[in-house]
Amino acid sequence: MKYTTRKAWFDELDYLDRLYARNMKEYVERVSSWDPDMFRDEFDPEEVEIIEVAGRIAGFIRRVYQPEEIYLAEIQIERRYQNQGLGTAVLLDIIDEAERVGKKLILRVLKSNPAEAFYKRHGFEVYAETDIHFEMQWMPQ
């Protein structure tokens, strides 16, 4: 699926917060308590990229670039765009970037979230775990 990205704007916080809650609240509540302020408290528009399909917001990505790795903090896709290849296209582009710059990708996924299987299909491996998360990595070749 074709998409574009752009930097988030601070005035999109309400929309992005609702998207995050729609996608994540169920999974968080299976392993912990839901904090309705967590996304807002951590929101930094400089770290968030909006995913657009045909000019419409389809989701967002949050990456944190570190000296030896890229932390993939979020990939959130609107439900109407899920299971159509958008998440895969976005992830493969992120993997391509990590390969080009020679950095590993790391992420955390809730143990209750079926996205763990999605990441495993794309070469991520669990390297550690907490009570509620699997910590996963993808290594450049």
C-alpha positions in Angstrom: 0.0 0.0 0.0 1.3 3.4 -0.9 1.7 5.9 1.9 3.6 9.1 2.8 4.8 10.4 6.2 5.2 13.8 7.7 6.0 15.3 11.1 3.1 15.4 13.5 1.7 18.7 14.6 1.0 19.5 18.3 -2.6 20.2 17.5 -3.1 16.6 16.4 -2.5 15.3 19.9 -6.2 14.7 20.7 -6.7 12.6 17.5 -3.5 10.6 18.1 -4.3 10.0 21.7 -7.7 8.6 20.7 -6.1 6.4 18.0 -3.6 5.1 20.6 -6.4 4.3 23.1 -8.6 2.6 20.5 -5.7 0.4 19.5 -4.0 -0.3 22.8 -6.3 0.0 25.7 -7.7 -3.6 25.4 -4.1 -5.0 25.3 -2.8 -2.9 28.2 -5.8 -3.8 30.4 -5.0 -7.5 30.0 -1.7 -7.1 31.7 -1.8 -3.9 33.6 -4.0 -0.9 34.4 -4.7 1.7 31.8 -3.3 5.2 32.3 -5.4 7.6 30.2 -2.7 10.3 30.4 0.3 8.2 29.4 0.3 9.0 25.7 -0.3 12.7 26.3 2.5 12.9 28.9 5.0 11.3 26.6 3.9 13.1 23.3 6.7 14.9 21.5 5.6 15.9 18.0 9.3 15.9 17.0 9.4 12.1 17.4 6.1 11.3 15.8 5.5 10.9 12.1 2.0 10.8 10.7 1.2 8.1 8.1 -1.1 9.3 5.3 -2.8 7.3 2.6 -4.4 9.3 -0.2 -4.2 12.4 2.0 -5.9 10.9 5.0 -4.3 10.1 8.3 -3.9 6.3 8.5 -1.7 6.1 11.6 1.5 7.2 13.1 5.1 6.0 13.9 7.3 7.0 16.8 11.0 6.3 16.4 13.8 7.3 18.8 17.2 7.4 17.2 20.0 6.3 19.5 23.8 5.9 18.8 23.7 2.2 18.1 20.1 1.4 17.6 16.7 2.7 16.6 13.9 2.3 19.1 10.6 1.7 17.4 8.3 3.0 20.1 5.1 3.0 18.2 3.5 1.9 15.0 -0.2 2.6 15.2 -2.5 2.0 12.2 -6.1 3.1 12.0 -8.4 0.0 12.1 -9.9 0.7 8.7 -6.4 0.4 7.2 -5.3 -2.7 9.2 -4.9 -6.0 7.4 -4.3 -4.3 4.0 -0.5 -4.3 4.0 0.0 -0.8 5.3 1.7 -1.9 8.6 3.9 -4.3 6.7 4.9 -1.6 4.2 5.8 0.8 7.0 7.7 -1.8 8.9 9.7 -2.9 5.8 10.6 0.7 5.1 11.9 1.1 8.7 13.8 -2.2 8.4 15.4 -0.9 5.1 16.4 2.3 6.9 18.0 0.4 9.7 19.9 -1.8 7.2 21.2 1.2 5.3 22.5 2.8 8.5 23.7 -0.4 10.0 21.7 -0.1 13.3 19.6 -2.7 15.0 15.9 -2.1 15.6 14.5 -2.6 19.1 10.9 -2.5 20.4 8.7 -3.6 23.2 5.4 -5.4 22.6 2.8 -6.2 25.3 2.6 -9.9 25.9 -1.1 -9.7 25.3 -0.7 -8.0 21.9 -0.9 -10.2 18.8 1.5 -7.8 17.1 4.3 -10.0 18.6 3.6 -12.6 15.7 3.7 -9.7 13.2 7.2 -8.7 14.3 8.4 -12.3 14.4 7.3 -12.8 10.8 9.5 -9.8 9.8 12.7 -11.1 11.5 12.4 -9.7 15.0 13.5 -12.0 17.9 12.7 -11.8 21.6 15.9 -11.0 23.5 14.4 -10.2 26.9 11.1 -9.9 28.7 9.5 -8.2 31.6 6.3 -9.1 33.4 4.2 -7.4 30.7 6.4 -7.0 27.6 8.5 -8.9 25.2 11.6 -6.9 24.2 12.4 -7.6 20.6 15.2 -6.8 18.2 16.0 -7.0 14.5 19.7 -7.1 13.5 21.1 -5.8 10.3 22.9 -8.3 8.1 
